[in-house]
Amino acid sequence: GGLPPVTAPVQAKQGSMMVKVPVGAKPGQLLQMQTPDGQKIQCQVPHGLGPDRTFQVQYQLKRKSNSPNVIDEEDRLKSKTVAAHILPSYWTNVQIPDNDAFDQMIYVDSSLHETFNKLLEVTYREKATQDRKCPKRFERERCPKTPGGCPCVNPGGVPGLPTGYRVRRVVRVEDSGMWADYVAKREQIAVMRELAEEMPQLEPAVISDEAVDEYSNTFEPLERALNEVYLWHGTNVRAALSIAQNDFSIDLAGSNTGTMYGRGAYLAEHCTKADEYAVDEPGGYYEGVYALLLCRVCLGKFYYTKVRDQEAGAKVKSGEFDSTVGDRLAAADTFREFVVYDADQIYPEYVVLYSRVHAKDSKEHIERLTKVPYHLQLPVYWMNCHVDPVKKDFHDQVVVGKHTVATLQSLVDFCFKGAGSIKVLRATRVENSSVWRKYVDRKKLIQTQLSHGHRAGHLDHQILTKEFLRERGEESISVRDLQEEINEHLLWHGTSKAAAQKIAKDDFHIPTGKDMKHAARFGNGAYLAEEVEKSLTYAEPDPDGIRWVLLCRTIGGDFYYTEEHTRIDANQLRDQAGKHSVLANPEGKGPREFIVPTSEQVYPEFILELKVENWTRPDPVYMKRTKMQIEVPHGVTPGAMMLARLPDGREVQVQVPVGARPGMKLEIEV
């Protein structure tokens, strides 16, 4: 583990910057500095840092009230270009032509989970040290730090030492810039040590070597002559994802359990040792789920020691060595520890999410853990995937890179059944914590309702977006984390430029009553279609001829189904039947539309700007007129205007005809 970033008080979106401790400054002393956006902030010098050392400061970004932070992925990727021939051949991004810059986290297919289960099995050692925390819930009840671990974490204790680990999900980190830095450092070590005496090799070899050699479709061959190895680093899920996105921060490392060998990144060959530093999130989303980073590490010429040596880092800094191997296995029959002092010597290639298995766990319990693929709290391809959206607000609009645009283009083409052509000019991903929280809360409510005896309606054929995306990876857009059993789907919503931008900023607003400007063919609500062409009929072009369409996560739940041409009272029938939405399939021919009554049932994930050419807009659909009765209220006289609420939720003014009396029923057509 490592020191957390030094943080100036924040409540909203954060920026970060590296600060060098000035000459003469002492730990605890207050420093004043200016941020890149011109703010003056103050923070203290962290303890343990002397002059010329650097540390990270986070600060609140200036922005207009409720305005999103706009990030361009292509701009971020400009510094990450790397020649394709040095990239691991099995990476997803290597398969994409002309894709020389990328930064993505990708779910490894669940068929490969057994590879990682085997690696965990091979690197397991039945041993505890004093660094394994007592698992008792309350701090006052916990055992003191004990050499060899307290009784609670040893075999025979409660819960005892884990007897193994089971993979829940694996994320591969594909970052061309971070990889280029790693390869450059590895080459630098090779050149620097080339003229020196023969480099000592690890004896015995790292225990994972044989296993990674067996799976060349998952692990790139290692430069053994440079002591390149795969090692574990244990932490919590959010920290692991953050490291995977931003790399290790060596200046801030090594404080959580002391620094036996100086400040650096500490890694282990045995998963049991790395697991001592892994923690879950009691009461949170990741309760019972832990994280190990499986890192590719270039040790180079290592300093070997069997004893504690806090000056080991200084020996490496002098250039005499490239890393430290602390052999506590030989000295105390525990574990070897590996320490590097330059983040470029580590590439955190895999984030392994797992659960611990204890002696008391039944086979059925273990099988339940791995039966269904585990999903992160947020989509794996989001920039904020490591953040807890319940505890921390964020509102980013990410202008996505060419690979995501290409995926969206293919999806649009598949879902467009009309004549003509559509080109995706630009796409923006919306990462909004407050809108996401409302969406997740509504999903949980509908899940609960459907688990208590209700069943969601069944679609007679698959939604188009699902049909297209089901066999694709999850590197830029995904349907695999959608819950089909509650009719959660990706659907299209066409609108104006101004409305699209307002929805992305403030969420959907579903007008009711007098705010409704038009009749609603299937009752009031947000209309979302599975076919792009249907959404285009709602998307009026802006002055530049661009049409705006949103791709939205949508929760249909149990739906009221209608094949009628027009059913303006569908929302009333939906409520009477206790349903969550309307599924309209006019005359059984489509195009199908879900109409949801609340904004919480929609998450607008992508904003697409489209250029549509040679497309003939379908003939307008004329709604069939519906007869209804209204009652003349008391006190209203003939010729006066009265307010009538229509079945679709609109409120309209109706003139009372001559001869009408209070209590009389009037028939009107709407």
C-alpha positions as CSV (number, residue, x, y, z in Angstrom):
1,G,0.0,0.0,0.0
2,G,1.0,3.6,-0.2
3,L,0.3,7.1,1.1
4,P,-3.0,8.6,-0.2
5,P,-2.7,11.8,-2.2
6,V,-2.4,14.9,-0.1
7,T,-5.7,16.6,-0.4
8,A,-6.9,20.2,-0.2
9,P,-10.6,20.3,1.0
10,V,-12.8,19.5,-1.9
11,Q,-16.5,18.8,-2.6
12,A,-16.8,18.8,-6.4
13,K,-14.7,17.8,-9.4
14,Q,-11.0,17.6,-8.6
15,G,-7.8,18.4,-10.4
16,S,-4.4,17.2,-9.3
17,M,-0.8,18.5,-9.6
18,M,2.6,17.4,-8.5
19,V,4.4,19.7,-6.0
20,K,8.1,19.7,-5.2
21,V,9.0,20.3,-1.5
22,P,11.1,23.6,-1.5
23,V,14.5,23.8,0.1
24,G,14.1,24.7,3.8
25,A,10.5,23.4,4.1
26,K,9.7,21.0,7.0
27,P,7.1,18.3,7.4
28,G,3.8,19.9,8.5
29,Q,4.7,23.3,7.2
30,L,2.0,25.2,5.2
31,L,2.8,25.8,1.6
32,Q,1.0,28.2,-0.8
33,M,0.9,27.5,-4.5
34,Q,-1.1,28.3,-7.7
35,T,-3.0,25.7,-9.6
36,P,-3.0,25.4,-13.4
37,D,-6.4,27.1,-13.5
38,G,-5.1,30.1,-11.5
39,Q,-6.4,29.3,-8.0
40,K,-4.3,29.9,-4.9
41,I,-4.4,27.0,-2.5
42,Q,-2.6,25.9,0.6
43,C,-1.5,22.5,1.9
44,Q,1.0,21.0,4.4
45,V,4.2,19.3,3.6
46,P,3.6,15.5,4.2
47,H,5.6,13.9,7.0
48,G,8.6,11.9,5.8
49,L,9.2,14.1,2.7
50,G,12.3,16.2,2.5
51,P,13.4,19.0,0.1
52,D,13.2,18.1,-3.6
53,R,10.8,15.3,-3.0
54,T,7.4,15.5,-4.8
55,F,3.9,14.8,-3.7
56,Q,0.5,15.0,-5.2
57,V,-2.1,17.7,-4.4
58,Q,-5.7,17.5,-5.3
59,Y,-7.9,20.6,-5.5
60,Q,-11.3,21.7,-6.5
61,L,-11.6,22.7,-10.1
62,K,-13.3,26.0,-10.9
63,R,-16.4,25.6,-13.0
64,K,-19.7,27.2,-13.6
65,S,-22.6,25.9,-11.5
66,N,-23.7,22.4,-12.6
67,S,-21.7,22.6,-15.8
68,P,-19.9,19.4,-16.8
69,N,-16.1,19.0,-17.1
70,V,-15.5,18.3,-20.9
71,I,-12.6,15.9,-21.7
72,D,-11.4,15.0,-25.2
73,E,-10.0,11.5,-25.3
74,E,-8.1,12.1,-28.5
75,D,-6.2,15.0,-26.8
76,R,-5.4,12.7,-23.8
77,L,-4.1,10.0,-26.2
78,K,-1.7,12.3,-28.1
79,S,1.1,11.5,-25.6
80,K,0.4,7.8,-25.6
81,T,1.4,6.9,-29.2
82,V,3.6,3.9,-29.4
83,A,4.9,1.6,-32.2
84,A,2.5,-1.4,-32.5
85,H,5.3,-4.0,-32.8
86,I,6.2,-3.6,-29.1
87,L,2.7,-4.2,-27.8
88,P,1.5,-7.5,-26.5
89,S,-0.1,-9.4,-29.4
90,Y,-3.2,-10.5,-27.4
91,W,-4.4,-7.0,-26.5
92,T,-7.7,-6.0,-28.0
93,N,-6.4,-2.7,-29.2
94,V,-3.6,-4.3,-31.2
95,Q,-6.2,-6.0,-33.4
96,I,-7.6,-2.6,-34.5
97,P,-5.9,-1.1,-37.7
98,D,-4.1,2.2,-37.3
99,N,-4.8,2.2,-33.5
100,D,-1.5,3.5,-32.2
101,A,-2.7,5.4,-29.1
102,F,-5.2,4.1,-26.6
103,D,-5.9,3.9,-22.8
104,Q,-8.6,1.4,-22.0
105,M,-9.6,-1.1,-19.4
106,I,-11.2,-4.2,-20.8
107,Y,-12.9,-7.2,-19.1
108,V,-11.1,-10.4,-19.8
109,D,-13.4,-13.0,-21.2
110,S,-14.8,-15.2,-18.4
111,S,-13.5,-18.3,-20.2
112,L,-10.0,-17.2,-19.2
113,H,-10.8,-16.9,-15.5
114,E,-9.5,-20.5,-14.9
115,T,-6.1,-19.3,-16.1
116,F,-6.0,-16.8,-13.2
117,N,-7.6,-19.2,-10.8
118,K,-4.7,-21.6,-11.6
119,L,-2.1,-18.8,-11.1
120,L,-3.7,-18.0,-7.7
121,E,-3.5,-21.7,-6.8
122,V,0.1,-22.0,-8.0
123,T,1.2,-18.9,-6.0
124,Y,-0.7,-19.8,-2.8
125,R,1.4,-20.5,0.3
126,E,-0.2,-21.5,3.6
127,K,1.5,-18.9,5.7
128,A,0.5,-15.7,7.6
129,T,2.6,-12.8,8.8
130,Q,2.0,-10.0,11.2
131,D,0.8,-7.9,8.3
132,R,-2.4,-10.0,7.9
133,K,-5.0,-7.9,9.8
134,C,-7.2,-9.4,12.4
135,P,-10.7,-9.7,10.8
136,K,-12.8,-8.9,13.8
137,R,-15.3,-6.3,13.0
138,F,-14.7,-3.7,15.8
139,E,-11.2,-2.3,16.3
140,R,-11.5,-2.6,20.1
141,E,-11.9,-6.4,19.7
142,R,-9.1,-6.9,17.2
143,C,-6.0,-8.9,18.2
144,P,-2.7,-6.9,18.5
145,K,-0.2,-7.2,15.7
146,T,1.4,-10.6,16.2
147,P,4.5,-12.2,14.5
148,G,3.1,-15.0,12.3
149,G,-0.4,-13.5,12.4
150,C,-3.0,-13.6,15.2
151,P,-4.9,-16.8,15.9
152,C,-7.9,-15.6,13.9
153,V,-5.9,-15.6,10.6
154,N,-4.1,-18.9,11.1
155,P,-5.3,-22.4,10.2
156,G,-7.9,-23.5,12.7
157,G,-8.8,-19.9,13.6
158,V,-12.1,-18.1,12.8
159,P,-12.3,-17.5,10.0
160,G,-8.7,-18.7,9.7
161,L,-6.2,-18.3,6.9
162,P,-7.9,-18.3,3.5
163,T,-7.6,-21.7,2.0
164,G,-7.7,-20.3,-1.5
165,Y,-9.1,-17.5,-3.7
166,R,-11.8,-17.5,-6.5
167,V,-11.7,-15.0,-9.4
168,R,-14.8,-12.9,-9.7
169,R,-13.7,-10.7,-12.7
170,V,-10.4,-9.8,-14.4
171,V,-9.7,-6.4,-16.1
172,R,-6.9,-6.0,-18.5
173,V,-5.2,-2.6,-18.7
174,E,-4.3,-1.5,-22.2
175,D,-2.5,1.8,-22.0
176,S,-0.1,2.5,-24.9
177,G,1.6,5.4,-23.1
178,M,2.2,3.6,-19.8
179,W,3.4,0.5,-21.8
180,A,5.8,2.7,-23.9
181,D,7.3,4.1,-20.6
182,Y,7.7,0.6,-19.2
183,V,9.4,-0.7,-22.4
184,A,11.7,2.3,-22.5
185,K,12.8,1.8,-18.9
186,R,13.4,-1.9,-19.6
187,E,15.6,-1.0,-22.5
188,Q,17.4,1.6,-20.5
189,I,18.2,-1.1,-17.8
190,A,19.3,-3.5,-20.6
191,V,21.8,-0.9,-22.0
192,M,23.0,0.2,-18.6
193,R,23.8,-3.4,-17.5
194,E,25.1,-4.6,-20.8
195,L,28.7,-3.8,-20.1
196,A,28.6,-4.8,-16.5
197,E,29.3,-8.2,-15.1
198,E,26.7,-10.9,-15.7
199,M,23.4,-10.0,-14.0
200,P,22.6,-12.3,-11.1
201,Q,19.3,-14.3,-11.6
202,L,16.7,-15.0,-9.0
203,E,17.2,-18.2,-7.2
204,P,14.8,-19.9,-6.9
205,A,12.9,-18.5,-9.9
206,V,9.7,-16.6,-9.2
207,I,7.0,-19.1,-8.5
208,S,4.6,-17.8,-11.2
209,D,7.2,-18.2,-14.1
210,E,6.1,-21.7,-15.1
211,A,2.4,-20.8,-15.1
212,V,2.7,-17.6,-17.2
213,D,4.9,-19.5,-19.7
214,E,2.0,-21.9,-20.3
215,Y,-0.5,-19.2,-21.2
216,S,1.1,-17.2,-24.0
217,N,-2.4,-15.9,-25.1
218,T,-2.7,-14.1,-21.8
219,F,0.9,-13.2,-20.8
220,E,3.6,-11.8,-23.1
221,P,7.0,-13.7,-23.0
222,L,9.3,-12.3,-20.3
223,E,12.8,-10.9,-20.7
224,R,14.3,-13.4,-18.2
225,A,17.9,-12.1,-18.6
226,L,16.6,-8.7,-17.2
227,N,14.8,-10.5,-14.3
228,E,11.5,-9.5,-15.8
229,V,8.7,-11.3,-13.8
230,Y,5.0,-11.2,-13.0
231,L,4.2,-10.2,-9.4
232,W,1.2,-9.5,-7.2
233,H,0.3,-6.2,-5.5
234,G,-2.7,-6.3,-3.0
235,T,-5.0,-3.4,-2.3
236,N,-8.7,-2.5,-2.5
237,V,-10.7,-2.5,-5.7
238,R,-10.9,1.3,-6.1
239,A,-7.2,1.8,-5.5
240,A,-6.4,-1.0,-7.9
241,L,-8.5,0.6,-10.7
242,S,-7.0,4.0,-9.9
243,I,-3.4,2.6,-10.2
244,A,-4.4,0.9,-13.4
245,Q,-5.6,4.2,-14.8
246,N,-2.9,6.5,-13.5
247,D,0.1,4.2,-12.7
248,F,1.9,3.7,-9.3
249,S,2.8,6.8,-7.4
250,I,6.2,5.8,-5.9
251,D,6.7,9.1,-4.0
252,L,3.6,8.3,-2.0
253,A,4.2,4.6,-1.5
254,G,5.1,2.4,1.4
255,S,3.6,3.9,4.5
256,N,0.7,1.7,5.3
257,T,2.8,-1.1,6.7
258,G,6.1,0.7,7.2
259,T,9.1,0.7,4.8
260,M,11.3,-2.3,5.4
261,Y,13.3,-1.4,2.3
262,G,12.6,2.3,1.8
263,R,9.8,4.0,-0.1
264,G,8.8,2.1,-3.2
265,A,6.2,-0.2,-4.7
266,Y,6.1,-3.5,-2.8
267,L,5.2,-6.7,-4.7
268,A,5.0,-10.4,-3.9
269,E,5.4,-13.6,-5.8
270,H,2.9,-15.4,-3.5
271,C,-0.7,-14.2,-3.8
272,T,-1.1,-15.1,0.0
273,K,1.4,-12.3,0.8
274,A,-0.2,-9.8,-1.5
275,D,-3.6,-10.7,-0.1
276,E,-2.5,-9.5,3.4
277,Y,-2.7,-5.9,2.1
278,A,-6.0,-6.4,0.1
279,V,-9.1,-5.0,1.7
280,D,-12.8,-5.1,0.8
281,E,-15.5,-2.4,1.3
282,P,-17.7,-3.4,4.3
283,G,-21.2,-2.0,3.8
284,G,-20.2,-0.8,0.3
285,Y,-20.5,-2.1,-3.3
286,Y,-17.3,-4.1,-3.0
287,E,-18.1,-5.9,0.3
288,G,-16.5,-9.3,0.1
289,V,-14.5,-8.5,-3.0
290,Y,-10.8,-7.9,-3.0
291,A,-8.3,-6.8,-5.6
292,L,-4.8,-7.9,-6.7
293,L,-2.8,-6.2,-9.4
294,L,-0.9,-8.7,-11.5
295,C,2.1,-6.6,-12.6
296,R,4.8,-7.1,-15.2
297,V,8.0,-5.9,-13.4
298,C,11.5,-5.4,-14.6
299,L,13.8,-6.0,-11.6
300,G,17.0,-5.7,-13.5
301,K,20.1,-5.9,-11.2
302,F,18.6,-6.4,-7.7
303,Y,20.0,-5.7,-4.3
304,Y,19.6,-8.9,-2.3
305,T,19.1,-8.8,1.5
306,K,17.8,-11.1,4.2
307,V,17.4,-8.3,6.8
308,R,15.5,-5.0,7.1
309,D,17.3,-2.3,5.3
310,Q,15.6,1.1,5.0
311,E,18.6,2.4,3.0
312,A,17.9,-0.1,0.2
313,G,16.2,2.6,-1.9
314,A,19.3,4.8,-1.6
315,K,21.4,2.0,-3.0
316,V,19.1,1.8,-6.0
317,K,19.0,5.6,-6.4
318,S,22.8,5.6,-6.6
319,G,22.6,3.5,-9.8
320,E,24.3,0.5,-8.3
321,F,21.1,-1.5,-8.4
322,D,17.7,-1.4,-10.1
323,S,15.5,-3.0,-7.3
324,T,15.5,-4.8,-4.0
325,V,14.7,-8.4,-3.2
326,G,14.0,-8.8,0.6
327,D,14.4,-12.6,1.2
328,R,12.2,-13.1,4.3
329,L,11.5,-16.6,3.0
330,A,15.2,-17.6,3.7
331,A,15.5,-15.5,6.8
332,A,12.1,-16.1,8.6
333,D,10.3,-18.8,6.5
334,T,7.7,-16.2,5.3
335,F,7.9,-14.6,1.9
336,R,10.2,-12.8,-0.5
337,E,9.3,-9.2,-1.1
338,F,10.2,-7.3,-4.3
339,V,10.6,-3.5,-4.3
340,V,11.0,-1.1,-7.2
341,Y,11.5,2.6,-6.8
342,D,10.6,3.8,-10.3
343,A,7.0,3.5,-11.5
344,D,8.2,2.9,-15.1
345,Q,9.6,-0.5,-14.0
346,I,6.1,-1.7,-13.3
347,Y,3.2,-2.3,-15.8
348,P,0.0,-3.1,-13.9
349,E,-1.4,-5.3,-16.7
350,Y,-4.3,-7.1,-14.9
351,V,-6.7,-6.1,-12.1
352,V,-7.9,-9.4,-10.5
353,L,-11.1,-9.1,-8.5
354,Y,-11.6,-12.1,-6.2
355,S,-13.2,-13.5,-3.1
356,R,-11.5,-15.3,-0.3
357,V,-12.3,-18.9,0.4
358,H,-12.2,-20.3,3.9
359,A,-12.3,-23.8,5.3
360,K,-15.9,-23.4,6.5
361,D,-17.2,-22.4,3.0
362,S,-19.4,-24.9,1.3
363,K,-18.9,-26.0,-2.3
364,E,-22.3,-24.5,-3.1
365,H,-21.2,-21.1,-1.7
366,I,-18.0,-21.1,-3.8
367,E,-19.9,-22.1,-6.9
368,R,-22.5,-19.3,-6.3
369,L,-19.7,-16.7,-6.2
370,T,-18.5,-17.6,-9.7
371,K,-21.7,-18.5,-11.4
372,V,-22.5,-15.0,-12.8
373,P,-19.8,-12.6,-14.1
374,Y,-19.2,-9.9,-11.6
375,H,-19.5,-6.3,-12.7
376,L,-17.8,-3.2,-11.5
377,Q,-20.0,-0.5,-9.8
378,L,-19.5,1.7,-12.9
379,P,-18.9,0.7,-16.5
380,V,-15.3,-0.5,-16.9
381,Y,-14.7,1.9,-19.8
382,W,-15.6,5.0,-17.8
383,M,-12.8,7.4,-16.8
384,N,-14.4,7.4,-13.3
385,C,-14.8,3.6,-13.0
386,H,-12.7,3.6,-9.8
387,V,-14.8,6.3,-8.0
388,D,-17.7,5.6,-5.6
389,P,-20.6,7.5,-7.1
390,V,-22.5,7.3,-3.8
391,K,-19.8,9.2,-1.9
392,K,-18.2,11.4,-4.5
393,D,-19.8,13.6,-7.2
394,F,-18.5,13.8,-10.7
395,H,-19.9,15.2,-13.9
396,D,-17.7,14.6,-16.9
397,Q,-18.6,14.7,-20.6
398,V,-15.9,12.7,-22.5
399,V,-15.6,13.3,-26.2
400,V,-14.7,9.7,-27.1
401,G,-11.9,8.6,-29.3
402,K,-12.0,7.1,-32.8
403,H,-12.3,3.5,-31.7
404,T,-15.4,4.2,-29.7
405,V,-16.8,6.3,-32.5
406,A,-16.2,3.3,-34.9
407,T,-18.1,1.0,-32.6
408,L,-21.0,3.4,-32.3
409,Q,-21.0,3.9,-36.1
410,S,-21.3,0.1,-36.6
411,L,-24.1,0.0,-34.0
412,V,-26.0,2.9,-35.7
413,D,-25.7,1.2,-39.1
414,F,-27.1,-2.1,-37.6
415,C,-30.0,-0.3,-36.0
416,F,-30.8,1.9,-39.1
417,K,-33.4,0.2,-41.3
418,G,-34.1,3.1,-43.6
419,A,-32.7,4.3,-46.9
420,G,-29.8,6.6,-47.1
421,S,-26.7,6.8,-44.9
422,I,-25.7,8.1,-41.4
423,K,-22.3,9.2,-40.3
424,V,-21.3,9.6,-36.7
425,L,-19.4,12.9,-36.6
426,R,-18.8,13.0,-32.9
427,A,-19.9,11.2,-29.8
428,T,-19.8,12.2,-26.1
429,R,-20.0,9.9,-23.2
430,V,-21.9,11.2,-20.2
431,E,-20.4,10.3,-16.7
432,N,-22.7,12.0,-14.2
433,S,-22.8,10.6,-10.7
434,S,-26.1,12.2,-9.5
435,V,-28.0,11.0,-12.6
436,W,-26.4,7.5,-12.3
437,R,-27.4,7.3,-8.6
438,K,-31.0,8.0,-9.4
439,Y,-31.0,5.4,-12.2
440,V,-29.4,2.7,-10.0
441,D,-31.9,3.4,-7.1
442,R,-34.8,3.0,-9.5
443,K,-33.3,-0.2,-10.9
444,K,-33.0,-1.6,-7.3
445,L,-36.6,-0.7,-6.6
446,I,-37.9,-2.4,-9.8
447,Q,-35.7,-5.5,-9.1
448,T,-37.2,-5.7,-5.6
449,Q,-40.8,-5.4,-6.9
450,L,-40.1,-8.1,-9.6
451,S,-38.6,-10.4,-7.0
452,H,-41.8,-10.4,-4.9
453,G,-44.0,-12.4,-7.2
454,H,-44.1,-10.2,-10.3
455,R,-42.4,-11.1,-13.5
456,A,-41.2,-8.8,-16.2
457,G,-42.8,-9.1,-19.6
458,H,-40.9,-11.2,-22.2
459,L,-39.9,-9.7,-25.6
460,D,-40.8,-11.9,-28.5
461,H,-37.4,-11.0,-30.2
462,Q,-34.2,-9.4,-29.0
463,I,-33.6,-5.7,-28.9
464,L,-31.4,-4.6,-31.9
465,T,-28.6,-3.1,-29.7
466,K,-28.4,-6.3,-27.7
467,E,-28.3,-8.4,-30.9
468,F,-25.4,-6.4,-32.3
469,L,-23.3,-6.0,-29.1
470,R,-23.8,-9.3,-27.3
471,E,-20.7,-10.9,-29.0
472,R,-18.5,-7.9,-28.8
473,G,-16.1,-6.9,-26.0
474,E,-16.8,-4.3,-23.4
475,E,-13.9,-1.9,-24.1
476,S,-16.1,1.1,-25.2
477,I,-19.8,0.2,-24.9
478,S,-21.4,-2.8,-23.4
479,V,-24.7,-4.6,-22.9
480,R,-23.3,-7.4,-20.8
481,D,-23.9,-5.5,-17.6
482,L,-27.5,-4.7,-18.5
483,Q,-30.1,-6.8,-16.6
484,E,-32.3,-8.3,-19.3
485,E,-34.5,-10.0,-16.7
486,I,-35.9,-6.5,-15.8
487,N,-35.9,-5.4,-19.5
488,E,-32.9,-3.1,-19.1
489,H,-31.8,-2.2,-22.7
490,L,-29.8,0.3,-24.7
491,L,-32.3,2.4,-26.7
492,W,-32.3,5.5,-28.9
493,H,-33.9,8.9,-28.2
494,G,-33.9,11.7,-30.9
495,T,-34.2,15.3,-29.9
496,S,-32.9,18.8,-30.6
497,K,-29.3,20.0,-30.0
498,A,-30.5,22.2,-27.1
499,A,-32.5,19.4,-25.5
500,A,-29.7,16.9,-25.9
501,Q,-27.3,19.2,-24.1
502,K,-29.8,19.9,-21.4
503,I,-30.6,16.2,-20.9
504,A,-26.8,15.5,-20.6
505,K,-26.4,18.2,-18.1
506,D,-29.6,18.0,-16.0
507,D,-31.2,14.6,-16.9
508,F,-34.5,14.0,-18.7
509,H,-37.4,16.2,-17.9
510,I,-40.8,14.6,-18.6
511,P,-43.4,17.4,-18.9
512,T,-46.9,16.8,-17.4
513,G,-50.2,18.6,-17.5
514,K,-50.1,22.1,-19.0
515,D,-46.4,21.8,-19.8
516,M,-47.1,19.1,-22.4
517,K,-47.0,20.8,-25.8
518,H,-48.1,17.8,-28.0
519,A,-50.4,14.8,-27.8
520,A,-48.7,11.6,-26.6
521,R,-49.5,8.7,-28.9
522,F,-49.1,6.1,-26.2
523,G,-49.4,8.2,-23.1
524,N,-47.1,10.5,-21.3
525,G,-43.4,9.6,-20.7
526,A,-40.0,9.5,-22.2
527,Y,-40.1,7.7,-25.6
528,L,-37.1,5.4,-26.5
529,A,-36.9,3.4,-29.7
530,E,-34.9,0.3,-30.7
531,E,-34.5,1.6,-34.4
532,V,-32.5,4.7,-35.1
533,E,-34.8,5.8,-37.9
534,K,-37.7,6.2,-35.5
535,S,-35.5,8.4,-33.2
536,L,-34.5,10.5,-36.2
537,T,-38.1,11.5,-36.8
538,Y,-37.9,13.4,-33.4
539,A,-34.4,14.8,-34.1
540,E,-34.7,18.1,-36.0
541,P,-31.5,19.2,-37.7
542,D,-29.5,22.1,-36.2
543,P,-28.4,25.0,-38.4
544,D,-25.4,22.9,-39.6
545,G,-27.7,20.1,-40.6
546,I,-26.6,17.8,-37.7
547,R,-29.1,15.7,-35.9
548,W,-28.7,14.8,-32.2
549,V,-29.6,11.3,-30.9
550,L,-29.0,9.9,-27.4
551,L,-28.1,6.3,-26.7
552,C,-29.6,5.6,-23.3
553,R,-29.7,2.8,-20.7
554,T,-33.4,2.2,-20.1
555,I,-35.2,0.1,-17.5
556,G,-38.5,-1.2,-18.9
557,G,-39.3,-3.5,-16.0
558,D,-42.7,-5.2,-16.4
559,F,-44.3,-3.5,-19.4
560,Y,-47.9,-2.9,-20.6
561,Y,-47.9,-4.2,-24.2
562,T,-50.0,-2.7,-27.0
563,E,-50.2,-3.3,-30.7
564,E,-52.8,-0.6,-31.3
565,H,-52.1,2.2,-33.7
566,T,-52.8,4.8,-31.0
567,R,-53.5,4.4,-27.3
568,I,-53.2,7.8,-25.6
569,D,-54.5,6.3,-22.3
570,A,-51.7,3.6,-22.3
571,N,-50.1,5.3,-19.3
572,Q,-53.4,5.0,-17.4
573,L,-53.7,1.3,-18.4
574,R,-50.1,0.8,-17.4
575,D,-50.7,2.2,-13.9
576,Q,-53.9,0.2,-13.5
577,A,-52.0,-3.0,-14.3
578,G,-49.2,-2.1,-11.9
579,K,-46.6,-2.0,-14.8
580,H,-43.4,0.0,-15.0
581,S,-43.5,1.1,-18.7
582,V,-45.4,0.8,-22.0
583,L,-44.1,-1.2,-24.9
584,A,-45.8,0.0,-28.1
585,N,-45.6,-2.2,-31.2
586,P,-48.1,-0.5,-33.6
587,E,-50.1,-3.1,-35.5
588,G,-47.5,-5.7,-34.5
589,K,-45.2,-4.3,-37.2
590,G,-43.1,-1.8,-35.2
591,P,-41.0,0.1,-34.8
592,R,-41.1,-0.8,-31.1
593,E,-40.9,2.0,-28.5
594,F,-40.5,1.8,-24.7
595,I,-42.3,4.7,-23.0
596,V,-41.2,5.1,-19.4
597,P,-42.9,7.4,-16.9
598,T,-40.0,8.6,-14.9
599,S,-36.6,10.1,-15.7
600,E,-35.0,7.8,-13.2
601,Q,-35.6,4.9,-15.6
602,V,-33.3,6.4,-18.2
603,Y,-29.5,7.1,-18.2
604,P,-28.4,9.1,-21.2
605,E,-24.9,7.5,-21.7
606,F,-23.9,8.8,-25.2
607,I,-24.7,11.9,-27.2
608,L,-24.3,11.3,-30.9
609,E,-24.0,14.0,-33.5
610,L,-25.1,12.6,-36.9
611,K,-24.9,13.6,-40.5
612,V,-27.8,12.0,-42.3
613,E,-27.8,11.9,-46.1
614,N,-30.2,10.7,-48.8
615,W,-32.8,9.9,-46.2
616,T,-36.4,10.4,-46.8
617,R,-38.3,11.0,-43.6
618,P,-41.2,8.5,-43.2
619,D,-44.7,9.8,-43.7
620,P,-45.9,11.4,-40.5
621,V,-48.0,9.2,-38.3
622,Y,-51.4,10.7,-37.8
623,M,-52.9,9.7,-34.4
624,K,-56.3,8.3,-34.4
625,R,-58.7,10.5,-32.6
626,T,-60.0,9.2,-29.3
627,K,-63.4,9.9,-27.8
628,M,-63.7,10.7,-24.2
629,Q,-66.3,12.1,-21.7
630,I,-65.8,14.9,-19.3
631,E,-68.1,16.2,-16.6
632,V,-69.1,19.9,-16.4
633,P,-68.1,21.1,-12.9
634,H,-70.3,23.1,-10.6
635,G,-70.1,26.9,-11.1
636,V,-69.2,26.7,-14.8
637,T,-71.7,28.4,-17.2
638,P,-72.2,27.9,-20.9
639,G,-69.6,29.7,-23.0
640,A,-67.0,29.6,-20.2
641,M,-63.7,27.7,-20.5
642,M,-63.1,24.6,-18.3
643,L,-59.9,22.6,-17.7
644,A,-59.9,19.0,-18.9
645,R,-57.3,16.4,-18.2
646,L,-56.8,14.1,-21.1
647,P,-55.9,10.4,-20.9
648,D,-52.3,11.0,-22.1
649,G,-51.7,13.5,-19.2
650,R,-52.3,16.8,-21.0
651,E,-54.4,19.6,-19.6
652,V,-56.4,21.5,-22.2
653,Q,-59.1,24.2,-22.1
654,V,-62.5,23.2,-23.4
655,Q,-65.4,25.7,-24.0
656,V,-68.7,24.6,-22.3
657,P,-71.4,24.4,-25.0
658,V,-74.7,26.2,-24.9
659,G,-77.3,24.2,-22.9
660,A,-74.7,22.4,-20.8
661,R,-75.4,22.1,-17.0
662,P,-73.2,21.3,-14.0
663,G,-72.8,17.5,-13.7
664,M,-73.6,16.9,-17.4
665,K,-71.3,14.5,-19.3
666,L,-69.8,16.0,-22.5
667,E,-68.2,13.9,-25.2
668,I,-65.1,15.3,-26.9
669,E,-62.6,14.0,-29.4
670,V,-58.9,14.3,-28.8
